């Protein structure tokens, strides 16, 4: 399974799945004629023929393209960042994301979140966590930062295996104009506190919920 790149006539940021928070897939840049493939890359390194939804690439104004790549049979992902003009690899990001149990492989969808200060690249991690990097167009963007929306990072790390086996991001991540990110998550089974279903009646096992995380603090 691969991705074929057709260059646009003018580089513009395409920061989220479907082009905007409503996923309308209406894009302002004009594409070139569909008579040439400039470069290709694989989006599935372990295609087992099962039903799957794949994440969409996102693009910065500097023409850096971020491509989510499935590496395992039903889970396991990485992010590859390419130069959009040449297809040369700039860097890659590993992730510990675990997909929820599902008849379909859910889309692994990162996002570019921008405010008046900077742009961050967010991508899903294990246990309902997010990772982000700054300086997104550079190969020296620094170590990824992990964030948790339901507790502190220290509390998550103290019981990471419990959260990782029960809490899963299961929708694309999207962002607003202030740099805040939004996504859905699923609890399968009984998660540790504060998502413990015995203590939090609003969290029902095996149902999906939506969360918002303020990006810039």
Secondary structure, 3 states (H helix, E strand, C coil): CEEEECCECCCCCECCHHHCCCCCCCCCCCECCCCCCCEEEECECCCCCCCECCCCCEECCCCEEEEEEECCCCCCEEEEEEECCCCCEEEEEECCCCCCCCCCECCCCCEEEECCCCEEEEEECHHHCEEEECCCCCCCCCCCEEECCCCCHHHHHHCHHHHHCCEEECCCCEECCCCCEEEEEEECCCCCCCCCCCCCCCCCCCEEEEEEECCCC
